[in-house]
Structure formats: structure tokens, C-alpha cells
Amino acid sequence: MERVFGVTVLLCSKQSTAATVRKKCYELFKKEYSDTWQEILIKFEESTQYTETGKTVAQRQQLFNKSAKRFTQSLVALLKAHGIEAALVMAGSIVNQDASLGYAYTTPGAEDFFMERCHADTDAIIGHFKAHI
């Protein structure tokens, strides 16, 4: 390993195995992000759940509801900690299977955001959002 233009470069030889390279990369990752590497990996694992296919409609509904709850909790925490107001719209990504998956949330200070900015109520904004998926 050496630093080139401020970036750590992993040098590999023909004798390097895939496992050896992954191990060195993982060590570099933990070193580079020493304070946040665990949180980054948790968020990455959570994000892969949002793109999984091959699930039943009921499984996708359950995952969608769980995700909506997590995002809502995150927005509430951001509001309490930093005063950040937000508006969120979510919809399922498989058009024919996920027709029932739609969710909109606004923090108290952004309650009229969709009506004022988009001239649409919550149901209409979800419908408009689904049209773009």
C-alpha cells in the first residue's frame, strides 16, 4: 500500500488472491473511516433491502412499511435535533406489483408543502410520483 496524490493505493501482484485483496481493502476502509465505518456498513446493508427483488407482494408490503417507518423516524429525529423540516414521498418500484405501495410524510412545518408548491394533495402527489417510476 502506498499514498498517491493523497489517496491510499492498494498494490496487488499476480499471487494476490481475491480474499487477500478483499481483506486489504476492508482494512483500508476501516482505517480511512475509523469513526464511521460501522455506521456506513449498516446503512449499506439497509439500502440493499430497498432494491431486493423476488419477494412476494406481502413481503414487499412489509418491507415498504418498515422502510417508511424508519425514514419517518429519521425525519422526526432530524427535526428534533436540528430543526430540519422535510417532505417525503415513497412508492414501490415494481409498477404492476407495487400499485398499493405509496407513502407521503411531512414534518409539522412542511404540512402544506405539496399543496403550496405542487398544487396537489397527498394522494395526488403519490400518484404523480408513481408516474415517474
Backbone as JSON Lines, residues from 0, in Angstrom:
{"i":0,"aa":"M","n":[0.84,-1.17,0.0],"ca":[0.0,0.0,0.0],"c":[0.88,1.23,0.0]}
{"i":1,"aa":"E","n":[0.48,2.22,-0.77],"ca":[1.2,3.49,-0.76],"c":[0.22,4.62,-1.05]}
{"i":2,"aa":"R","n":[0.65,5.83,-0.74],"ca":[-0.2,7.0,-0.95],"c":[0.22,7.69,-2.25]}
{"i":3,"aa":"V","n":[-0.75,7.95,-3.11],"ca":[-0.51,8.64,-4.36],"c":[-1.5,9.79,-4.44]}
{"i":4,"aa":"F","n":[-1.01,11.02,-4.51],"ca":[-1.87,12.2,-4.53],"c":[-2.86,12.2,-3.37]}
{"i":5,"aa":"G","n":[-2.41,11.77,-2.2],"ca":[-3.24,11.79,-1.01],"c":[-4.24,10.64,-0.92]}
{"i":6,"aa":"V","n":[-4.16,9.7,-1.85],"ca":[-5.08,8.56,-1.85],"c":[-4.28,7.29,-1.61]}
{"i":7,"aa":"T","n":[-4.78,6.43,-0.74],"ca":[-4.12,5.17,-0.49],"c":[-4.4,4.23,-1.65]}
{"i":8,"aa":"V","n":[-3.34,3.68,-2.22],"ca":[-3.47,2.77,-3.36],"c":[-3.04,1.38,-2.91]}
{"i":9,"aa":"L","n":[-3.83,0.4,-3.26],"ca":[-3.55,-0.98,-2.92],"c":[-2.84,-1.62,-4.1]}
{"i":10,"aa":"L","n":[-1.6,-2.03,-3.88],"ca":[-0.84,-2.67,-4.93],"c":[-1.01,-4.18,-4.83]}
{"i":11,"aa":"C","n":[-1.31,-4.82,-5.95],"ca":[-1.55,-6.26,-5.95],"c":[-0.6,-6.93,-6.93]}
{"i":12,"aa":"S","n":[-0.23,-8.13,-6.6],"ca":[0.61,-8.91,-7.5],"c":[-0.23,-10.05,-8.07]}
{"i":13,"aa":"K","n":[0.34,-10.79,-8.99],"ca":[-0.37,-11.93,-9.57],"c":[-0.64,-13.01,-8.54]}
{"i":14,"aa":"Q","n":[0.13,-13.02,-7.46],"ca":[-0.05,-14.02,-6.41],"c":[-1.17,-13.64,-5.44]}
{"i":15,"aa":"S","n":[-1.65,-12.42,-5.51],"ca":[-2.71,-11.99,-4.61],"c":[-4.0,-12.75,-4.93]}
{"i":16,"aa":"T","n":[-4.62,-13.25,-3.88],"ca":[-5.91,-13.92,-4.08],"c":[-7.02,-12.9,-3.87]}
{"i":17,"aa":"A","n":[-8.2,-13.24,-4.34],"ca":[-9.34,-12.34,-4.17],"c":[-9.59,-12.09,-2.68]}
{"i":18,"aa":"A","n":[-9.44,-13.12,-1.88],"ca":[-9.67,-12.97,-0.43],"c":[-8.64,-12.03,0.18]}
{"i":19,"aa":"T","n":[-7.39,-12.12,-0.25],"ca":[-6.33,-11.25,0.26],"c":[-6.61,-9.79,-0.12]}
{"i":20,"aa":"V","n":[-7.02,-9.58,-1.34],"ca":[-7.33,-8.23,-1.8],"c":[-8.52,-7.66,-1.02]}
{"i":21,"aa":"R","n":[-9.58,-8.47,-0.85],"ca":[-10.74,-8.0,-0.08],"c":[-10.35,-7.66,1.34]}
{"i":22,"aa":"K","n":[-9.5,-8.49,1.95],"ca":[-9.07,-8.24,3.33],"c":[-8.31,-6.93,3.42]}
{"i":23,"aa":"K","n":[-7.4,-6.69,2.49],"ca":[-6.63,-5.44,2.5],"c":[-7.54,-4.24,2.26]}
{"i":24,"aa":"C","n":[-8.49,-4.39,1.34],"ca":[-9.44,-3.3,1.09],"c":[-10.28,-2.99,2.32]}
{"i":25,"aa":"Y","n":[-10.71,-4.03,3.0],"ca":[-11.52,-3.86,4.2],"c":[-10.71,-3.15,5.28]}
{"i":26,"aa":"E","n":[-9.45,-3.52,5.44],"ca":[-8.58,-2.87,6.42],"c":[-8.39,-1.39,6.08]}
{"i":27,"aa":"L","n":[-8.19,-1.09,4.79],"ca":[-8.04,0.3,4.36],"c":[-9.32,1.09,4.59]}
{"i":28,"aa":"F","n":[-10.45,0.47,4.31],"ca":[-11.75,1.11,4.52],"c":[-11.92,1.48,5.99]}
{"i":29,"aa":"K","n":[-11.63,0.52,6.89],"ca":[-11.77,0.78,8.32],"c":[-10.79,1.86,8.78]}
{"i":30,"aa":"K","n":[-9.61,1.89,8.21],"ca":[-8.63,2.9,8.57],"c":[-9.06,4.28,8.08]}
{"i":31,"aa":"E","n":[-9.53,4.35,6.83],"ca":[-9.94,5.63,6.24],"c":[-11.15,6.23,6.95]}
{"i":32,"aa":"Y","n":[-12.09,5.37,7.35],"ca":[-13.32,5.81,8.01],"c":[-13.38,5.28,9.44]}
{"i":33,"aa":"S","n":[-12.33,5.52,10.19],"ca":[-12.18,4.93,11.52],"c":[-13.32,5.24,12.47]}
{"i":34,"aa":"D","n":[-13.93,6.4,12.34],"ca":[-15.01,6.79,13.26],"c":[-16.38,6.31,12.81]}
{"i":35,"aa":"T","n":[-16.56,6.1,11.51],"ca":[-17.9,5.84,10.99],"c":[-18.04,4.56,10.17]}
{"i":36,"aa":"W","n":[-17.01,3.73,10.08],"ca":[-17.06,2.58,9.18],"c":[-18.21,1.63,9.51]}
{"i":37,"aa":"Q","n":[-18.51,1.43,10.79],"ca":[-19.61,0.51,11.15],"c":[-20.95,1.08,10.71]}
{"i":38,"aa":"E","n":[-21.16,2.36,10.92],"ca":[-22.41,3.01,10.52],"c":[-22.57,2.97,9.0]}
{"i":39,"aa":"I","n":[-21.49,3.17,8.26],"ca":[-21.54,3.11,6.8],"c":[-21.98,1.73,6.35]}
{"i":40,"aa":"L","n":[-21.41,0.69,6.94],"ca":[-21.78,-0.68,6.56],"c":[-23.23,-0.99,6.91]}
{"i":41,"aa":"I","n":[-23.71,-0.5,8.04],"ca":[-25.12,-0.71,8.43],"c":[-26.03,-0.04,7.42]}
{"i":42,"aa":"K","n":[-25.74,1.2,7.05],"ca":[-26.56,1.92,6.07],"c":[-26.51,1.23,4.72]}
{"i":43,"aa":"F","n":[-25.35,0.71,4.34],"ca":[-25.25,-0.01,3.07],"c":[-26.13,-1.26,3.09]}
{"i":44,"aa":"E","n":[-26.08,-2.0,4.19],"ca":[-26.9,-3.2,4.31],"c":[-28.39,-2.85,4.24]}
{"i":45,"aa":"E","n":[-28.78,-1.78,4.92],"ca":[-30.17,-1.33,4.88],"c":[-30.57,-0.95,3.46]}
{"i":46,"aa":"S","n":[-29.68,-0.27,2.75],"ca":[-30.02,0.19,1.4],"c":[-30.2,-0.98,0.43]}
{"i":47,"aa":"T","n":[-29.5,-2.07,0.64],"ca":[-29.66,-3.22,-0.26],"c":[-31.04,-3.84,-0.11]}
{"i":48,"aa":"Q","n":[-31.66,-3.68,1.04],"ca":[-33.01,-4.21,1.23],"c":[-34.01,-3.53,0.32]}
{"i":49,"aa":"Y","n":[-33.77,-2.25,-0.01],"ca":[-34.72,-1.48,-0.81],"c":[-34.69,-1.9,-2.27]}
{"i":50,"aa":"T","n":[-33.67,-2.62,-2.7],"ca":[-33.56,-2.99,-4.1],"c":[-33.74,-4.48,-4.34]}
{"i":51,"aa":"E","n":[-34.0,-5.24,-3.29],"ca":[-34.17,-6.68,-3.45],"c":[-35.43,-6.99,-4.25]}
{"i":52,"aa":"T","n":[-35.29,-7.92,-5.2],"ca":[-36.44,-8.36,-5.98],"c":[-36.68,-9.84,-5.67]}
{"i":53,"aa":"G","n":[-37.75,-10.38,-6.21],"ca":[-38.05,-11.79,-6.0],"c":[-38.84,-12.04,-4.73]}
{"i":54,"aa":"K","n":[-39.35,-11.01,-4.13],"ca":[-40.14,-11.17,-2.9],"c":[-41.61,-11.21,-3.27]}
{"i":55,"aa":"T","n":[-42.41,-11.78,-2.39],"ca":[-43.85,-11.8,-2.61],"c":[-44.4,-10.4,-2.37]}
{"i":56,"aa":"V","n":[-45.64,-10.19,-2.81],"ca":[-46.28,-8.9,-2.61],"c":[-46.37,-8.57,-1.12]}
{"i":57,"aa":"A","n":[-46.72,-9.56,-0.31],"ca":[-46.83,-9.34,1.14],"c":[-45.48,-8.99,1.74]}
{"i":58,"aa":"Q","n":[-44.41,-9.64,1.28],"ca":[-43.07,-9.33,1.79],"c":[-42.65,-7.92,1.4]}
{"i":59,"aa":"R","n":[-42.98,-7.54,0.17],"ca":[-42.63,-6.19,-0.3],"c":[-43.43,-5.15,0.49]}
{"i":60,"aa":"Q","n":[-44.69,-5.43,0.78],"ca":[-45.52,-4.52,1.57],"c":[-44.93,-4.34,2.97]}
{"i":61,"aa":"Q","n":[-44.52,-5.44,3.56],"ca":[-43.96,-5.4,4.9],"c":[-42.64,-4.61,4.91]}
{"i":62,"aa":"L","n":[-41.79,-4.85,3.92],"ca":[-40.52,-4.12,3.83],"c":[-40.77,-2.64,3.57]}
{"i":63,"aa":"F","n":[-41.75,-2.34,2.72],"ca":[-42.08,-0.95,2.43],"c":[-42.55,-0.23,3.69]}
{"i":64,"aa":"N","n":[-43.44,-0.86,4.43],"ca":[-43.95,-0.24,5.66],"c":[-42.83,-0.02,6.68]}
{"i":65,"aa":"K","n":[-41.94,-1.01,6.79],"ca":[-40.8,-0.9,7.71],"c":[-39.89,0.26,7.28]}
{"i":66,"aa":"S","n":[-39.66,0.37,5.98],"ca":[-38.8,1.44,5.46],"c":[-39.44,2.8,5.68]}
{"i":67,"aa":"A","n":[-40.74,2.91,5.43],"ca":[-41.45,4.17,5.64],"c":[-41.35,4.59,7.1]}
{"i":68,"aa":"K","n":[-41.51,3.63,8.0],"ca":[-41.42,3.93,9.42],"c":[-40.02,4.42,9.79]}
{"i":69,"aa":"R","n":[-38.99,3.77,9.25],"ca":[-37.61,4.17,9.55],"c":[-37.31,5.58,9.03]}
{"i":70,"aa":"F","n":[-37.73,5.85,7.78],"ca":[-37.49,7.18,7.23],"c":[-38.24,8.24,8.04]}
{"i":71,"aa":"T","n":[-39.46,7.95,8.42],"ca":[-40.24,8.89,9.21],"c":[-39.56,9.16,10.55]}
{"i":72,"aa":"Q","n":[-39.09,8.1,11.2],"ca":[-38.38,8.26,12.47],"c":[-37.12,9.1,12.29]}
{"i":73,"aa":"S","n":[-36.41,8.89,11.19],"ca":[-35.2,9.68,10.91],"c":[-35.54,11.15,10.73]}
{"i":74,"aa":"L","n":[-36.62,11.43,10.0],"ca":[-37.02,12.82,9.79],"c":[-37.46,13.48,11.08]}
{"i":75,"aa":"V","n":[-38.17,12.75,11.94],"ca":[-38.58,13.28,13.24],"c":[-37.34,13.59,14.09]}
{"i":76,"aa":"A","n":[-36.36,12.69,14.06],"ca":[-35.13,12.91,14.82],"c":[-34.37,14.12,14.3]}
{"i":77,"aa":"L","n":[-34.31,14.3,12.96],"ca":[-33.64,15.47,12.39],"c":[-34.36,16.76,12.79]}
{"i":78,"aa":"L","n":[-35.68,16.71,12.83],"ca":[-36.45,17.89,13.24],"c":[-36.13,18.24,14.69]}
{"i":79,"aa":"K","n":[-36.15,17.25,15.56],"ca":[-35.89,17.5,16.98],"c":[-34.46,17.97,17.23]}
{"i":80,"aa":"A","n":[-33.51,17.34,16.56],"ca":[-32.1,17.65,16.82],"c":[-31.63,18.93,16.12]}
{"i":81,"aa":"H","n":[-32.13,19.17,14.9],"ca":[-31.57,20.28,14.11],"c":[-32.62,21.24,13.56]}
{"i":82,"aa":"G","n":[-33.88,20.98,13.83],"ca":[-34.93,21.87,13.32],"c":[-35.16,21.75,11.82]}
{"i":83,"aa":"I","n":[-34.79,20.62,11.25],"ca":[-34.92,20.43,9.8],"c":[-36.35,19.99,9.48]}
{"i":84,"aa":"E","n":[-37.02,20.76,8.63],"ca":[-38.35,20.41,8.15],"c":[-38.19,19.63,6.84]}
{"i":85,"aa":"A","n":[-39.08,18.68,6.58],"ca":[-38.91,17.86,5.38],"c":[-40.24,17.34,4.86]}
{"i":86,"aa":"A","n":[-40.22,16.98,3.59],"ca":[-41.35,16.31,2.95],"c":[-40.79,15.07,2.27]}
{"i":87,"aa":"L","n":[-41.49,13.95,2.39],"ca":[-41.02,12.67,1.87],"c":[-42.14,12.01,1.09]}
{"i":88,"aa":"V","n":[-41.79,11.47,-0.09],"ca":[-42.72,10.67,-0.87],"c":[-42.01,9.38,-1.24]}
{"i":89,"aa":"M","n":[-42.71,8.26,-1.04],"ca":[-42.16,6.95,-1.37],"c":[-43.19,6.17,-2.17]}
{"i":90,"aa":"A","n":[-42.69,5.3,-3.05],"ca":[-43.56,4.4,-3.79],"c":[-42.77,3.15,-4.15]}
{"i":91,"aa":"G","n":[-43.49,2.06,-4.36],"ca":[-42.84,0.82,-4.76],"c":[-42.24,0.94,-6.16]}
{"i":92,"aa":"S","n":[-41.25,0.13,-6.44],"ca":[-40.52,0.27,-7.7],"c":[-40.97,-0.7,-8.79]}
{"i":93,"aa":"I","n":[-41.82,-1.65,-8.47],"ca":[-42.32,-2.58,-9.48],"c":[-43.77,-2.2,-9.77]}
{"i":94,"aa":"V","n":[-43.99,-1.59,-10.92],"ca":[-45.26,-0.95,-11.23],"c":[-46.46,-1.88,-11.03]}
{"i":95,"aa":"N","n":[-46.45,-3.05,-11.62],"ca":[-47.63,-3.93,-11.54],"c":[-47.82,-4.55,-10.16]}
{"i":96,"aa":"Q","n":[-46.76,-4.84,-9.45],"ca":[-46.86,-5.48,-8.14],"c":[-47.08,-4.48,-7.02]}
{"i":97,"aa":"D","n":[-46.53,-3.3,-7.15],"ca":[-46.49,-2.35,-6.04],"c":[-47.51,-1.22,-6.15]}
{"i":98,"aa":"A","n":[-48.61,-1.47,-6.81],"ca":[-49.62,-0.41,-7.02],"c":[-50.12,0.15,-5.69]}
{"i":99,"aa":"S","n":[-50.17,-0.68,-4.66],"ca":[-50.68,-0.22,-3.36],"c":[-49.62,0.43,-2.49]}
{"i":100,"aa":"L","n":[-48.37,0.42,-2.93],"ca":[-47.29,0.95,-2.11],"c":[-47.05,2.43,-2.41]}
{"i":101,"aa":"G","n":[-47.55,3.28,-1.56],"ca":[-47.34,4.7,-1.68],"c":[-47.41,5.33,-0.3]}
{"i":102,"aa":"Y","n":[-46.55,6.31,-0.06],"ca":[-46.49,6.92,1.27],"c":[-45.98,8.35,1.13]}
{"i":103,"aa":"A","n":[-46.58,9.24,1.86],"ca":[-46.12,10.62,1.92],"c":[-46.11,11.06,3.37]}
{"i":104,"aa":"Y","n":[-45.11,11.83,3.74],"ca":[-44.99,12.33,5.11],"c":[-44.4,13.73,5.05]}
{"i":105,"aa":"T","n":[-44.89,14.59,5.91],"ca":[-44.31,15.92,6.08],"c":[-44.16,16.2,7.56]}
{"i":106,"aa":"T","n":[-43.12,16.89,7.91],"ca":[-42.97,17.34,9.28],"c":[-43.98,18.47,9.5]}
{"i":107,"aa":"P","n":[-44.28,18.81,10.75],"ca":[-45.32,19.83,11.01],"c":[-45.1,21.15,10.28]}
{"i":108,"aa":"G","n":[-43.88,21.6,10.16],"ca":[-43.61,22.87,9.49],"c":[-43.71,22.81,7.98]}
{"i":109,"aa":"A","n":[-43.84,21.61,7.44],"ca":[-43.93,21.44,5.98],"c":[-45.27,20.83,5.58]}
{"i":110,"aa":"E","n":[-46.26,20.9,6.46],"ca":[-47.55,20.25,6.21],"c":[-48.2,20.66,4.9]}
{"i":111,"aa":"D","n":[-48.09,21.92,4.52],"ca":[-48.74,22.4,3.3],"c":[-47.8,22.42,2.08]}
{"i":112,"aa":"F","n":[-46.64,21.8,2.19],"ca":[-45.64,21.86,1.13],"c":[-46.19,21.38,-0.21]}
{"i":113,"aa":"F","n":[-46.79,20.21,-0.23],"ca":[-47.25,19.65,-1.5],"c":[-48.36,20.5,-2.12]}
{"i":114,"aa":"M","n":[-49.25,21.0,-1.3],"ca":[-50.35,21.82,-1.83],"c":[-49.83,23.17,-2.32]}
{"i":115,"aa":"E","n":[-48.93,23.79,-1.55],"ca":[-48.41,25.1,-1.93],"c":[-47.47,25.04,-3.14]}
{"i":116,"aa":"R","n":[-46.59,24.07,-3.16],"ca":[-45.55,24.01,-4.2],"c":[-45.96,23.19,-5.42]}
{"i":117,"aa":"C","n":[-46.76,22.15,-5.22],"ca":[-47.1,21.24,-6.31],"c":[-48.59,21.31,-6.68]}
{"i":118,"aa":"H","n":[-49.36,22.05,-5.9],"ca":[-50.8,22.15,-6.1],"c":[-51.44,20.76,-6.14]}
{"i":119,"aa":"A","n":[-51.04,19.92,-5.19],"ca":[-51.56,18.55,-5.13],"c":[-51.65,18.11,-3.68]}
{"i":120,"aa":"D","n":[-52.72,17.39,-3.37],"ca":[-52.83,16.84,-2.01],"c":[-51.95,15.6,-1.91]}
{"i":121,"aa":"T","n":[-51.96,14.96,-0.77],"ca":[-51.08,13.81,-0.53],"c":[-51.31,12.68,-1.53]}
{"i":122,"aa":"D","n":[-52.58,12.32,-1.75],"ca":[-52.87,11.23,-2.69],"c":[-52.42,11.58,-4.11]}
{"i":123,"aa":"A","n":[-52.65,12.81,-4.52],"ca":[-52.25,13.23,-5.87],"c":[-50.73,13.22,-6.02]}
{"i":124,"aa":"I","n":[-50.01,13.66,-4.98],"ca":[-48.54,13.71,-5.08],"c":[-47.97,12.3,-5.16]}
{"i":125,"aa":"I","n":[-48.57,11.36,-4.45],"ca":[-48.13,9.96,-4.54],"c":[-48.38,9.45,-5.96]}
{"i":126,"aa":"G","n":[-49.55,9.77,-6.52],"ca":[-49.86,9.36,-7.88],"c":[-48.89,9.95,-8.9]}
{"i":127,"aa":"H","n":[-48.57,11.23,-8.76],"ca":[-47.61,11.88,-9.65],"c":[-46.23,11.22,-9.51]}
{"i":128,"aa":"F","n":[-45.86,10.92,-8.29],"ca":[-44.56,10.29,-8.05],"c":[-44.5,8.91,-8.69]}
{"i":129,"aa":"K","n":[-45.56,8.13,-8.54],"ca":[-45.6,6.79,-9.14],"c":[-45.49,6.84,-10.65]}
{"i":130,"aa":"A","n":[-45.99,7.9,-11.25],"ca":[-45.92,8.05,-12.71],"c":[-44.48,8.19,-13.2]}
{"i":131,"aa":"H","n":[-43.57,8.56,-12.31],"ca":[-42.16,8.75,-12.7],"c":[-41.3,7.53,-12.45]}
{"i":132,"aa":"I","n":[-41.9,6.48,-11.91],"ca":[-41.12,5.27,-11.6],"c":[-41.15,4.33,-12.77]}
